[in-house]
Amino acid sequence: MECPSYPIKYEPFIESHTKRPWVAPAMSETSVAGRTQRVLANALTGKGALRFWLPAQTPSPRKKPPNLIFGLEDSPPLLVTISNGVQHVGLIAINLVYPLLMCRAANAPVAFVADLLAMGMLVCGIGTFLQARGLGPVGSGYMCPSGFTATYFGPSLLATQLGGLPLVFGMTTFAGAIEAAIAPLLNRLRAIFPPEVSGLVILMIGLTVGIGGLRLILGAGAAPVSATEWEVGSVTLATMVSFNVWGKGIARMLCALFGLIIGYIAGGALGLIEASELSAISQAAWIGIPTVRYFWWSFDITLVAPFAVASVAGAMKTAGTITVCQRINDADWVRPDLRSITGGVLADAVATTAAGIAGVTGTNSHSAAVGLSSATGVTSRQVAYAVAAIFVLLTFFPKLTALLAVMPRAVIVAALLFAATFIIINGLQVISSRMLDVRRTLVVGLSMIAGVTVEVFPAIGAAAPKAVASLMGSSLVFSTLVALVLNLLFRIGVKKKVNLVIESTEIEPERIEAFFEEQGSLWGARPEIVKRATFGTLQLLEVLVENYWRRGPFVIEASFDEFNLDVRVTYEGDVMEFADKRPSAEQIRESAEGVRLLAGFMLRRNADRVRSDAKDGRASVLFHFDH
């Protein structure tokens, strides 16, 4: 059996440590040591069905990956820093369509929209700086810019309908406070919001964005779509798609920005920007300070649930984005650093709270910008400072914000459809990152149907009793609540600890593999962790039979709790040794003890922690895997 692929580097033992082939000395085929050494020799030379592989030695913390040109702690040249900052700002700017759409739904004047967007850029600058620089426990320390998000899109639209923009601002402030309270509890919430539910949240955000954009031109109350709007929307979307699929370098990284520019030019040339809007742009000053005279707040208890669910979704998204930052900045990354993640979620909460106070819609970490930093090979913290500085500078250019405020609806719809596509795919990838059994399949499938039903038939929410109308008025909120209830319900009857008894003459790899796969699906464990546990257990049984077992059956006990997977194997026999250091080549060749030490050393490296002991005449080996 070959070792499965793990998220860390693995390499053949002999090739990496001795750099020369090894031929086992002649030994009796019937002896325990002889048979074990023969198996190991075949494994190390690649001739047998069983192959042991070892992880590479763990280096010092946060080793810069070779694909990064300028890592987190590096200081790129000034020109590189500024150019990368401009790229990130261009990519994040597309998300300005979310507050813009809120303003369109509220029929806000152009001057108000311009001031709102200016304050939004200021909030994004502050959030980006806090995330990278940190202030006490706030901030992750990574280049993870802030931007407007689709997470609050559905609840904000609902708030706009019920109480206008003041209600949006007040509930956004409330959502930021909820996210700040959630941050220290992320570990405890993992069992309540497993990855498949998190993926469902992201998927429904994408559907909400896409369908919401289409309603802007196809909804019951929308103005009829002209042929010109179809043309401009098609050109805008085609430009974004073309640059993204066939473009290279800057063209691909700024495909969305180029699409917006082409859409603006086409819309202006074909008359989609009205004369009054052009007049507002021309009257706007080149340099100025945004006013706050329009900003006020209100609160509605019926919207607590929608915005609370959205804040949880935002916290989960930020946690995932910070995890990606950790992975791309550390060549030997193994598991998330929860302290950094908690600080990142707190920074996101501060930015969202500031957005509501300043009269702006909710913000969140910008995962696309993190992906861009990985693609360019520049993840330096200095770039985050440049992004923050550029956002702050843009705050004081009213003419630019006024230009953004008159974006034609055809261009907005194209941008929303383009962004929604990638959000939906990200959600599907998160859902499929766990092993799904029938229960979890039902959780995802039924919740998705519930959310889509609310989107397709919005009258359901309007006809619902007042007490639950706010919950059914948003597809994101409703589908998340359905998923939460079903997840808690289907957890009933799922054993967290199971046993498998195997006689020494009945060690069948297929049976053991089926045992772990079935339980992994029931628990929703990550496939790679289940593969490691299966591999380690099979290899352990082989070694025990050859060297330590005396009589009786083997008992395999597996337990899972969302954070840890523990596998304990008990048997009658001697306690197995797990060497901290690799035995020398001479020990391996010349003694059975060296072979046993080699086996223990390799098995130790497969698990995150290993312990062996004896009690009541039975020995046991415990493998622990961090989940």
C-alpha positions in Angstrom: 0.0 0.0 0.0 1.4 3.4 -1.0 1.3 6.4 1.3 -1.4 8.9 0.4 -0.6 12.4 -0.6 -0.3 14.9 2.3 -0.2 18.6 2.3 3.5 18.5 3.3 6.5 17.3 1.5 7.2 13.6 1.6 10.2 11.8 0.1 11.7 8.3 0.1 13.6 7.5 3.2 16.8 6.0 1.7 17.0 8.4 -1.2 16.8 11.5 1.0 19.0 10.3 3.8 21.6 8.0 2.4 21.5 9.0 -1.3 22.4 5.5 -2.3 20.5 2.2 -2.8 20.5 -0.3 0.0 20.4 -4.1 -0.5 19.3 -6.1 2.5 21.8 -8.7 3.8 20.9 -12.3 3.6 18.6 -13.4 6.5 16.3 -16.3 7.2 13.0 -15.7 5.4 11.1 -17.4 8.3 12.5 -15.3 11.1 10.6 -12.3 12.3 13.5 -9.9 11.8 14.2 -11.4 8.4 10.6 -11.0 7.1 10.3 -7.5 8.5 13.6 -6.4 7.0 12.7 -8.0 3.7 9.4 -6.0 3.6 11.3 -2.8 4.5 14.0 -3.5 1.9 11.4 -3.9 -0.8 9.6 -0.8 0.3 12.8 1.3 0.3 13.9 0.0 -3.1 10.4 0.4 -4.6 10.0 -3.4 -5.3 7.2 -4.3 -2.9 3.6 -3.5 -2.6 4.2 -1.8 0.7 6.2 1.5 0.6 7.1 3.6 3.6 7.6 7.3 2.9 8.8 9.9 5.3 8.0 13.6 5.6 10.8 16.0 5.1 12.4 17.5 8.2 10.5 20.4 9.7 12.4 23.6 9.1 12.3 26.8 11.1 8.8 28.5 11.4 7.4 30.3 8.3 9.9 29.4 5.6 9.3 31.5 2.5 8.1 29.4 -0.4 10.2 29.4 -3.5 7.4 30.8 -5.7 7.3 34.0 -3.7 9.5 36.9 -4.9 8.9 39.1 -2.0 7.6 37.4 1.1 5.7 38.7 4.1 8.7 40.2 5.9 10.5 41.4 2.8 10.7 45.0 1.6 10.2 45.3 -2.2 11.5 48.3 -4.1 9.3 51.4 -3.9 8.1 51.0 -7.5 7.2 47.4 -7.0 5.3 48.2 -3.8 3.3 51.0 -5.4 2.5 49.2 -8.6 1.3 46.1 -6.7 -0.8 48.4 -4.4 -2.5 49.9 -7.5 -3.3 46.5 -8.8 -4.9 45.4 -5.6 -7.0 48.6 -5.3 -8.1 48.1 -8.9 -9.2 44.6 -8.1 -11.0 45.6 -4.9 -12.7 48.5 -6.6 -15.1 46.2 -8.4 -16.8 45.5 -5.0 -17.9 49.1 -4.8 -20.9 47.9 -6.8 -22.4 46.5 -3.5 -22.8 49.9 -1.7 -23.7 51.4 -5.0 -26.5 49.0 -5.5 -27.8 49.8 -2.0 -27.9 53.4 -2.9 -29.7 52.7 -6.2 -32.3 50.7 -4.3 -32.9 53.7 -2.0 -32.9 56.2 -4.9 -30.1 58.2 -3.2 -28.8 61.3 -5.0 -25.5 61.3 -6.7 -23.9 63.6 -4.2 -24.8 61.3 -1.4 -23.5 58.2 -3.3 -20.2 60.0 -3.9 -19.7 60.8 -0.3 -20.7 57.3 0.7 -18.1 55.7 -1.6 -15.5 58.2 -0.4 -16.1 57.2 3.2 -16.1 53.6 2.1 -12.6 53.9 0.6 -11.4 55.4 3.9 -12.9 52.5 5.9 -11.2 50.0 3.5 -7.9 51.8 4.0 -8.2 51.7 7.8 -9.3 48.0 7.7 -6.4 47.0 5.4 -3.8 48.8 7.6 -5.2 47.3 10.8 -5.1 43.8 9.3 -1.5 44.1 8.3 0.0 46.2 11.1 -2.1 45.1 14.0 -3.1 47.0 17.1 -2.9 44.9 20.2 -5.0 41.7 19.6 -6.5 43.2 16.5 -5.0 42.2 13.1 -3.5 39.1 11.5 -0.2 40.6 10.4 -0.8 39.5 6.8 -1.3 41.3 3.5 -5.1 40.8 3.5 -6.9 43.9 2.2 -10.4 44.9 3.2 -13.2 45.5 0.7 -16.9 45.6 0.4 -18.5 42.2 0.4 -21.5 40.3 -0.9 -21.9 38.7 2.5 -24.1 41.6 3.7 -25.7 42.1 0.3 -29.0 40.2 1.0 -29.6 41.5 4.5 -28.7 45.1 3.4 -31.2 44.9 0.5 -33.9 43.8 3.0 -32.9 46.6 5.4 -33.2 49.1 2.5 -36.7 48.0 1.8 -37.8 48.2 5.4 -36.1 51.3 6.6 -33.9 52.8 4.0 -30.1 53.5 4.2 -30.2 54.6 7.9 -31.4 51.1 8.8 -28.6 49.6 6.7 -26.0 51.7 8.5 -27.4 50.9 12.0 -27.6 47.1 11.3 -24.1 47.1 9.8 -22.7 48.6 13.0 -24.6 45.8 15.0 -23.2 43.1 12.7 -19.6 44.4 13.3 -20.2 44.1 17.1 -21.5 40.5 16.7 -18.4 39.6 14.6 -16.1 41.0 17.3 -17.9 38.8 19.9 -17.6 35.7 17.6 -13.9 36.0 17.1 -12.7 34.5 20.4 -15.3 31.7 20.0 -14.2 30.4 16.5 -12.9 27.1 17.9 -16.2 26.3 19.6 -18.2 27.3 16.5 -16.5 24.8 14.3 -18.8 22.0 15.4 -21.9 24.1 14.7 -20.7 25.4 11.4 -18.7 22.6 9.8 -17.0 23.2 6.4 -19.9 22.0 4.3 -22.2 24.6 6.0 -19.5 27.2 5.5 -19.3 26.3 1.8 -23.1 26.5 1.6 -22.9 30.0 3.0 -20.4 31.0 0.3 -22.4 29.3 -2.4 -25.6 31.1 -1.4 -23.7 34.4 -1.3 -22.8 33.9 -4.9 -26.4 32.9 -5.9 -27.7 36.0 -4.1 -25.3 38.3 -5.9 -26.0 36.8 -9.3 -29.8 36.7 -8.9 -29.8 40.2 -7.3 -28.0 41.6 -10.2 -30.4 40.1 -12.7 -33.3 41.5 -10.7 -31.9 44.9 -11.3 -32.8 44.7 -15.0 -35.3 41.8 -15.1 -37.2 42.3 -11.8 -40.9 43.1 -11.6 -40.3 46.8 -10.7 -37.3 47.4 -12.9 -37.4 49.6 -16.0 -37.5 47.8 -19.3 -34.2 46.7 -20.6 -33.2 48.5 -23.8 -31.2 47.0 -26.6 -28.4 49.4 -25.8 -28.2 48.1 -22.2 -28.0 44.5 -23.5 -25.1 45.5 -25.8 -23.2 47.4 -23.1 -23.7 44.6 -20.5 -22.6 41.9 -23.0 -19.5 43.9 -24.0 -18.6 44.5 -20.3 -19.0 40.8 -19.3 -17.2 39.6 -22.5 -14.2 41.9 -21.7 -13.9 40.6 -18.2 -14.2 37.0 -19.3 -11.8 37.4 -22.2 -9.0 39.0 -20.2 -9.5 36.4 -17.4 -9.4 33.4 -19.7 -6.9 34.4 -22.4 -5.1 37.4 -20.8 -1.7 37.2 -19.2 0.1 39.2 -16.5 -1.5 42.5 -15.7 -4.3 42.0 -18.3 -5.5 38.9 -16.4 -5.0 40.2 -12.9 -7.0 43.4 -13.7 -9.6 41.8 -16.0 -12.5 43.1 -13.9 -11.2 46.6 -13.8 -10.6 46.7 -17.6 -14.2 45.4 -18.0 -15.5 48.2 -15.9 -13.6 50.8 -17.9 -14.8 49.4 -21.2 -18.3 49.3 -19.8 -18.2 52.9 -18.7 -16.8 54.1 -22.1 -19.5 52.1 -24.0 -22.3 53.3 -21.7 -21.2 56.9 -21.9 -20.9 56.7 -25.7 -24.3 55.1 -26.2 -26.1 57.4 -23.8 -26.6 55.3 -20.7 -25.2 58.0 -18.4 -27.8 60.8 -18.2 -27.0 64.4 -18.6 -27.8 65.2 -15.0 -25.3 62.5 -13.9 -22.6 63.9 -16.2 -23.3 67.4 -14.7 -22.9 66.1 -11.2 -19.5 64.6 -12.2 -18.3 67.8 -13.8 -19.4 69.9 -10.8 -17.5 67.6 -8.4 -14.2 69.0 -7.2 -11.0 67.3 -8.0 -9.9 67.5 -4.4 -12.1 67.8 -1.4 -13.2 66.3 2.0 -16.2 64.0 2.0 -19.2 65.4 4.1 -21.0 63.4 6.8 -24.2 65.5 6.9 -26.2 62.7 5.2 -25.3 60.0 7.7 -27.7 58.7 10.3 -28.7 55.4 11.8 -31.6 53.3 12.9 -32.2 49.8 14.4 -34.9 47.1 13.8 -35.1 44.1 16.0 -36.6 42.0 13.2 -33.3 42.3 11.3 -31.1 41.0 14.1 -31.2 37.4 12.8 -30.3 38.2 9.2 -27.4 40.5 10.1 -26.2 38.1 12.8 -26.1 35.2 10.4 -24.3 37.5 7.9 -21.7 38.5 10.5 -21.0 34.8 11.3 -20.6 34.1 7.5 -18.2 37.1 7.3 -16.2 35.8 10.2 -15.9 32.4 8.7 -14.9 33.8 5.3 -12.2 35.9 7.0 -10.9 32.9 8.9 -10.6 31.0 5.6 -8.9 33.9 3.9 -6.3 34.3 6.7 -5.7 30.5 6.5 -4.9 30.9 2.8 -2.5 33.8 3.7 -0.7 31.5 6.2 -0.4 28.7 3.6 1.0 30.9 0.8 3.6 32.5 3.1 4.9 29.3 4.7 6.5 26.5 2.7 6.0 24.1 5.5 2.5 25.1 6.6 0.6 22.2 8.3 -2.3 23.7 10.2 -4.0 27.1 10.8 -2.6 29.5 13.5 -5.7 30.3 15.5 -4.2 33.3 17.2 -3.5 35.0 13.9 -7.0 34.0 12.6 -8.7 35.5 15.7 -6.8 38.7 15.3 -7.8 38.8 11.6 -11.5 38.4 12.4 -11.3 41.1 15.1 -9.7 43.5 12.5 -12.6 42.6 10.1 -15.1 43.3 12.9 -13.5 46.7 13.6 -13.7 47.6 9.9 -17.3 46.6 9.6 -18.3 48.5 12.8 -16.5 51.6 11.4 -18.3 51.1 8.1 -21.7 51.2 9.8 -20.7 54.3 11.9 -19.4 56.1 8.9 -22.5 55.4 6.9 -21.3 52.6 4.6 -22.3 49.0 4.0 -20.4 46.0 5.5 -16.8 45.1 4.7 -14.8 41.8 4.7 -11.4 40.4 3.9 -10.9 40.4 0.1 -10.0 36.8 -0.8 -9.4 37.7 -4.5 -6.7 40.1 -3.5 -5.0 37.4 -1.5 -5.1 35.2 -4.5 -3.6 38.0 -6.6 -0.7 38.3 -4.2 0.0 34.6 -4.6 -0.2 34.8 -8.3 2.2 37.8 -8.5 4.6 36.3 -5.9 4.4 39.5 -3.8 2.9 39.0 -0.4 4.9 41.7 1.5 3.2 43.6 4.3 4.6 46.7 2.7 2.1 46.3 -0.2 -0.8 46.2 2.3 0.4 49.6 3.6 0.5 50.9 0.0 -3.1 49.7 -0.6 -4.2 51.4 2.6 -2.5 54.6 1.6 -4.0 54.6 -1.9 -7.5 54.1 -0.5 -7.1 57.0 1.9 -5.8 59.2 -0.9 -8.8 58.3 -3.1 -11.1 59.5 -0.3 -10.2 63.0 -1.1 -10.9 62.9 -4.9 -14.6 63.6 -5.2 -14.6 63.6 -8.9 -13.6 59.9 -9.0 -16.2 58.9 -6.4 -18.9 60.8 -8.4 -17.8 58.9 -11.5 -18.2 55.6 -9.7 -21.7 56.7 -8.4 -23.1 56.9 -11.9 -22.1 53.4 -13.1 -24.7 52.2 -15.6 -26.9 49.3 -14.4 -25.8 47.2 -17.3 -22.2 47.5 -16.2 -23.2 46.7 -12.6 -25.1 43.6 -13.6 -22.1 42.3 -15.7 -19.7 42.9 -12.8 -22.0 41.1 -10.4 -22.4 38.1 -12.6 -18.7 37.9 -13.1 -18.0 38.0 -9.4 -20.8 35.6 -8.5 -19.4 32.9 -10.8 -16.2 32.7 -8.7 -18.0 33.0 -5.4 -20.2 30.0 -6.3 -17.2 27.9 -7.4 -15.4 28.7 -4.1 -18.4 27.6 -2.2 -18.5 24.3 -4.1 -14.8 23.7 -3.4 -15.3 24.2 0.3 -18.3 21.9 0.4 -16.3 19.1 -1.3 -13.3 19.5 1.0 -15.0 17.1 3.5 -16.1 13.6 3.0 -19.9 13.7 2.6 -22.3 10.9 3.7 -26.0 10.8 3.2 -26.7 13.0 6.2 -24.3 15.7 5.1 -25.5 15.5 1.6 -29.1 16.1 2.8 -27.9 19.1 4.9 -26.3 20.7 1.8 -29.0 19.7 -0.7 -32.1 20.6 1.3 -30.6 23.9 2.5 -29.6 24.9 -1.0 -33.1 24.2 -2.3 -34.6 26.2 0.6 -32.4 29.2 -0.3 -33.1 29.0 -4.0 -36.8 28.8 -3.3 -36.7 32.1 -1.5 -34.8 33.7 -4.3 -37.1 32.3 -7.1 -40.3 32.9 -5.1 -39.7 36.1 -3.0 -43.4 36.2 -2.2 -42.9 33.4 0.3 -41.1 35.8 2.6 -43.7 38.5 2.2 -46.5 36.1 3.0 -44.8 34.6 6.1 -45.8 35.6 9.6 -44.1 38.8 10.8 -42.1 36.9 13.4 -40.2 34.9 10.7 -40.6 37.2 7.7 -37.1 38.6 8.3 -35.6 35.1 8.3 -37.4 34.1 5.1 -36.7 37.4 3.4 -33.1 36.5 2.6 -32.1 33.3 0.8 -28.7 33.4 2.6 -30.3 33.7 6.1 -33.0 31.1 5.4 -30.6 28.5 3.8 -28.1 29.0 6.6 -30.7 28.5 9.3 -32.1 25.3 7.6 -28.5 24.0 7.3 -27.9 24.7 11.0 -31.0 23.0 12.2 -30.5 19.9 9.9 -26.8 19.7 10.9 -27.8 19.6 14.6 -30.6 17.1 14.0 -28.5 14.7 11.9 -25.7 14.7 14.5 -28.1 12.6 16.6 -27.1 9.0 16.5 -23.6 9.5 15.0 -21.1 7.9 17.3 -18.0 9.8 18.0 -16.1 6.7 19.1 -16.2 3.4 17.3 -14.4 0.0 17.6 -13.2 -2.6 15.1 -12.0 -6.0 16.4 -9.6 -7.9 14.1 -8.1 -11.3 14.6 -4.4 -11.5 13.7 -5.2 -13.9 10.9 -7.9 -11.6 9.5 -5.9 -8.4 8.8 -7.5 -7.4 5.5 -6.5 -3.9 4.2 -9.8 -3.6 2.4 -11.8 -4.0 5.6 -9.8 -1.5 7.5 -9.9 1.0 4.6 -13.7 0.6 4.4 -14.0 1.1 8.2 -12.2 4.5 8.1 -13.9 5.7 5.0 -17.3 5.0 6.4 -16.6 6.7 9.7 -14.8 9.6 8.0 -17.9 10.2 5.9 -20.2 10.1 8.9 -17.9 12.5 10.8 -17.3 14.8 7.9 -13.5 14.4 8.3 -11.0 15.7 5.8 -10.1 13.1 3.2 -6.3 13.5 3.7 -6.6 13.0 7.5 -8.6 9.8 7.0 -6.0 8.6 4.5 -3.2 9.2 6.9 -5.0 7.4 9.7 -5.7 4.4 7.4 -2.1 4.3 6.2 -0.7 4.5 9.7 -3.0 1.8 11.1 -2.2 -0.7 8.3 1.5 -0.2 8.7 1.2 -0.4 12.5 -0.6 -3.8 12.4 2.1 -5.1 10.0 4.9 -4.1 12.4 3.1 -5.3 15.5 2.4 -8.8 14.0 6.1 -9.1 13.1 7.7 -7.8 16.2 5.5 -7.1 19.3 2.2 -9.1 19.2 1.9 -12.4 21.2 -1.7 -13.5 21.0 -5.4 -12.5 20.8 -7.2 -10.0 18.6 -6.4 -6.4 17.8 -8.9 -3.7 18.8 -9.0 -0.5 16.7 -10.7 2.4 18.4 -11.3 5.6 16.5 -12.7 8.9 17.9 -13.4 12.3 16.4 -14.5 15.7 17.7 -14.1 18.1 14.8 -10.6 19.1 15.9 -8.9 15.8 16.5 -8.9 12.3 15.1 -7.5 9.7 17.5 -6.8 6.1 16.6 -5.9 3.6 19.4 -4.8 0.1 18.7 -4.7 -2.3 21.6 -3.3 -5.9 21.7 -1.6 -8.5 23.9 2.1 -8.1 23.5 5.1 -5.9 24.1 5.0 -2.1 24.1 6.2 -0.7 20.8 9.0 1.7 20.7 8.8 4.9 18.7 12.3 6.3 18.1 12.8 10.1 18.1 15.8 9.8 15.8 16.3 7.7 12.7 18.4 4.6 13.4 21.7 4.5 11.5 22.0 2.4 8.3 24.3 0.0 10.1 21.7 -0.6 12.8 19.1 -1.3 10.1 21.3 -3.7 8.2 22.8 -5.6 11.1 20.0 -6.1 13.7 16.3 -6.8 14.1 16.3 -4.0 16.7 17.3 -1.5 14.1 14.5 -2.6 11.8 12.0 -2.1 14.6 13.3 1.3 15.5 13.1 2.3 11.8 9.5 1.2 11.7 8.6 3.1 14.8 10.4 6.2 13.6 8.5 6.2 10.3 5.1 5.6 12.0 5.9 8.5 14.4 6.4 10.8 11.4 3.0 9.9 9.9 0.9 11.1 12.8 1.0 14.5 14.6 1.5 12.8 18.0 2.1 9.1 19.0 2.0 7.4 22.4 2.5 3.8 23.4 1.8 2.3 26.8 0.5 -0.8 28.6 -2.4 -1.4 31.0 -4.0 -4.5 32.5 -1.7 -6.8 30.5 -2.6 -5.2 27.1 -0.3 -2.8 25.2 -1.7 0.1 23.1 -0.6 2.6 20.5 -2.3 6.0 20.1 -2.1 8.0 16.9 -3.3 11.6 17.1 -4.1 13.6 14.0 -4.9 17.4 14.2 -7.9 18.1 12.1 
